[in-house]
Amino acid sequence: MPKSLNTKLVLFDLDGTLVDTAPDFVISLNNILKKYGRDVLDFDRIRSFVSEGSAKFTEIGFEITQGDPNFQTYRNEFLQEYKNNLINKSVVFDGIDSVINYLKDSDIAFGIVTNKPYDYALPLVSYFKELSDSKVLICPDHLKESKPSPEGILLACKKIGVSPSHTVYVGDHPNDLIAGKRAGTKTIGCLYGYSLSKDKNYKGSVIVKKASKIIDALKSI
């Protein structure tokens, strides 16, 4: 029996793991910056901060801290602009369709556990047909604590009825790997995403450079 069949469930992070949402984040931030007469930011400069969320984008874009009296206004406008651009340029990463097909052929369920709020995550997941068989979508709205807390992963496992010991969590941020390990799952880190570094050692996790390599990683676990 192939090793991969010991895995009954694969849970994915969303941004930077399944879907490349960076272009729409950057478009939205730059639209707001232009509205206020600020210089737009280069895509490559801010791509790595996508997984950090709207607060970090607002800080970098407007060069302010969260204590600034205008911070929440700018952040709210950015979030509304991003909601208008959720599926403008975002795409499923190359190779994810092959991963999903492999899971289906191997009778392995999959779901999504993300730090993206539900109002933003659901339209994105619903748009991509590749993700239509996801068994669960867990967002911060459903939890007391987001990643690196294991709460979301444990909730997903409970809802689907699979033990964390038979689950793999896949993500592109150090907090994804921490959350998976705290939950008791095996973990796969994605260098093609936004936040992991090829120069760091993520002990205990299998690291992949391309989404298509997730299949080999699952077989090796």
Phi and psi in degrees as a GROMACS rama.xvg file:
@    title "Ramachandran Plot"
@    xaxis  label "Phi"
@    yaxis  label "Psi"
@TYPE xy
-59.8756  145.559  PRO-2
-56.9039  -35.5101  LYS-3
-58.6769  -26.078  SER-4
-74.3904  -9.90139  LEU-5
-71.138  -19.6846  ASN-6
-88.9488  124.345  THR-7
-104.596  -16.0869  LYS-8
-149.584  134.697  LEU-9
-119.884  124.143  VAL-10
-108.478  137.201  LEU-11
-117.61  145.106  PHE-12
-68.476  167.09  ASP-13
-102.287  -73.4635  LEU-14
-67.2532  126.81  ASP-15
83.7022  -2.86916  GLY-16
-122.113  -57.3958  THR-17
-94.2107  -44.0846  LEU-18
-123.785  135.008  VAL-19
-85.9013  94.2322  ASP-20
-94.3433  -3.26065  THR-21
-55.319  -43.9298  ALA-22
-56.9608  -40.576  PRO-23
-75.0861  -31.1183  ASP-24
-60.771  -47.6577  PHE-25
-68.1717  -43.3912  VAL-26
-56.9785  -45.424  ILE-27
-66.1766  -44.9118  SER-28
-62.7533  -45.2961  LEU-29
-65.7813  -31.9517  ASN-30
-62.2429  -41.313  ASN-31
-72.3836  -39.3352  ILE-32
-60.4123  -42.5538  LEU-33
-63.8747  -37.0323  LYS-34
-58.5376  -35.9752  LYS-35
-98.4806  13.8433  TYR-36
72.4831  21.3956  GLY-37
-92.1765  158.845  ARG-38
-71.1112  137.134  ASP-39
-73.817  158.917  VAL-40
-104.766  146.268  LEU-41
-69.4545  137.963  ASP-42
-54.7334  -47.8854  PHE-43
-65.4528  -26.4454  ASP-44
-69.5354  -35.0577  ARG-45
-112.476  -2.85459  ILE-46
-54.9442  -41.2159  ARG-47
-68.3717  -9.9575  SER-48
-98.5393  1.8054  PHE-49
-57.0499  -42.2433  VAL-50
-70.3233  -9.95236  SER-51
-83.3366  -14.6473  GLU-52
94.3867  -177.452  GLY-53
-68.1744  -32.5495  SER-54
-62.9662  -45.7713  ALA-55
-64.9541  -41.3528  LYS-56
-61.2487  -40.9609  PHE-57
-65.4812  -42.4042  THR-58
-59.9988  -47.8095  GLU-59
-69.1687  -44.9152  ILE-60
-64.2753  -43.1357  GLY-61
-100.356  -0.0161315  PHE-62
53.9087  49.5517  GLU-63
-133.95  168.098  ILE-64
-101.761  171.174  THR-65
-68.4452  -12.6247  GLN-66
-83.4565  -8.47442  GLY-67
-65.6449  136.704  ASP-68
-61.4362  -22.021  PRO-69
-95.2071  -1.40108  ASN-70
-57.003  -50.9233  PHE-71
-66.8659  -34.2407  GLN-72
-62.7286  -48.4199  THR-73
-62.2493  -43.1413  TYR-74
-63.4702  -44.0535  ARG-75
-62.8098  -40.307  ASN-76
-67.091  -39.1017  GLU-77
-62.8406  -44.3309  PHE-78
-62.8495  -40.1355  LEU-79
-66.8526  -40.4847  GLN-80
-64.5007  -39.8278  GLU-81
-65.3358  -38.9185  TYR-82
-60.409  -33.0025  LYS-83
-73.8671  -15.7368  ASN-84
-120.994  20.2895  ASN-85
-54.4985  -41.5793  LEU-86
-122.476  37.8411  ILE-87
-79.3617  -59.5909  ASN-88
-120.891  -2.68719  LYS-89
-67.4906  142.606  SER-90
-141.028  152.687  VAL-91
-69.1387  135.953  VAL-92
-60.2834  144.57  PHE-93
-55.8271  131.041  ASP-94
100.552  -19.2976  GLY-95
-65.5496  -36.5568  ILE-96
-60.6759  -38.135  ASP-97
-66.359  -38.1616  SER-98
-63.2159  -46.7157  VAL-99
-62.6392  -41.059  ILE-100
-64.4562  -38.8599  ASN-101
-62.1204  -43.7722  TYR-102
-62.5865  -42.8177  LEU-103
-62.2279  -45.8938  LYS-104
-65.8899  -27.2163  ASP-105
-94.2628  3.74908  SER-106
58.7823  42.3033  ASP-107
-110.921  122.671  ILE-108
-72.7259  156.43  ALA-109
-138.451  155.408  PHE-110
-148.895  -179.909  GLY-111
-129.518  130.111  ILE-112
-126.17  113.281  VAL-113
-132.181  155.792  THR-114
-88.3596  4.76177  ASN-115
-79.6055  131.202  LYS-116
-56.7721  149.133  PRO-117
-58.1222  -39.3609  TYR-118
-62.943  -22.3708  ASP-119
-98.7507  -35.2783  TYR-120
-73.0138  -42.7725  ALA-121
-61.4692  -48.5567  LEU-122
-60.7292  -35.0729  PRO-123
-67.4159  -48.7662  LEU-124
-64.4043  -40.3359  VAL-125
-66.8318  -27.3007  SER-126
-72.0085  -35.6454  TYR-127
-93.1043  116.404  PHE-128
-62.4277  -26.61  LYS-129
-61.0544  -23.9514  GLU-130
-102  7.64629  LEU-131
-67.097  -21.4387  SER-132
-92.1577  6.82007  ASP-133
-58.2325  131.273  SER-134
-83.9102  -16.2051  LYS-135
-160.195  148.626  VAL-136
-130.17  108.343  LEU-137
-106.66  124.359  ILE-138
-123.667  170.16  CYS-139
-57.5609  -27.3178  PRO-140
-58.777  -24.4247  ASP-141
-94.2483  0.360351  HIS-142
-129.717  162.913  LEU-143
-86.328  -34.0804  LYS-144
-136.321  135.263  GLU-145
-86.256  174.31  SER-146
-56.7003  137.859  LYS-147
-85.1433  5.39532  PRO-148
-61.166  143.87  SER-149
-81.8221  0.667139  PRO-150
-54.6775  -45.3846  GLU-151
-65.585  -41.7435  GLY-152
-66.1044  -42.4028  ILE-153
-64.3517  -37.8539  LEU-154
-65.3747  -42.3721  LEU-155
-61.6632  -44.0858  ALA-156
-60.1623  -42.6318  CYS-157
-64.5048  -44.3572  LYS-158
-63.4275  -37.3236  LYS-159
-86.7595  -21.8551  ILE-160
84.8621  35.0911  GLY-161
-124.393  135.337  VAL-162
-65.6912  143.555  SER-163
-56.1743  -28.2396  PRO-164
-68.0616  -17.8631  SER-165
-109.053  21.8326  HIS-166
-121.752  147.2  THR-167
-120.235  133.737  VAL-168
-108.367  132.949  TYR-169
-118.666  126.014  VAL-170
-156  172.702  GLY-171
-117.976  12.0389  ASP-172
-127.943  145.686  HIS-173
-53.0299  -35.1434  PRO-174
-66.126  -27.1395  ASN-175
-64.531  -44.4822  ASP-176
-68.404  -38.2104  LEU-177
-64.0347  -45.9394  ILE-178
-61.798  -43.2048  ALA-179
-61.8449  -44.3354  GLY-180
-66.3667  -39.4518  LYS-181
-65.4376  -31.1821  ARG-182
-78.5841  -17.9491  ALA-183
94.728  16.2397  GLY-184
-94.0714  166.188  THR-185
-80.0305  159.475  LYS-186
-134.208  143.997  THR-187
-125.818  128.517  ILE-188
-104.508  140.353  GLY-189
-110.934  106.325  CYS-190
-70.2162  -20.8212  LEU-191
-73.3733  -10.0033  TYR-192
-82.1267  -142.282  GLY-193
-107.16  -25.9021  TYR-194
-125.867  -10.7219  SER-195
-88.8867  149.301  LEU-196
-110.392  135.098  SER-197
-67.5978  -14.319  LYS-198
-93.3312  -1.06974  ASP-199
-108.924  154.257  LYS-200
-102.956  112.357  ASN-201
-98.0194  80.8059  TYR-202
-58.0732  132.604  LYS-203
90.1577  -4.41322  GLY-204
-114.977  147.154  SER-205
-87.0647  130.117  VAL-206
-110.212  133.857  ILE-207
-122.302  147.14  VAL-208
-93.3157  -23.7745  LYS-209
-133.304  150.829  LYS-210
-59.8186  -37.7454  ALA-211
-61.1222  -23.2642  SER-212
-77.6079  -7.26097  LYS-213
-60.349  -32.7365  ILE-214
-62.0065  -49.1085  ILE-215
-62.05  -38.3  ASP-216
-62.5044  -42.2523  ALA-217
-63.4506  -38.1949  LEU-218
-68.1367  -24.8726  LYS-219
-87.0732  -13.3473  SER-220
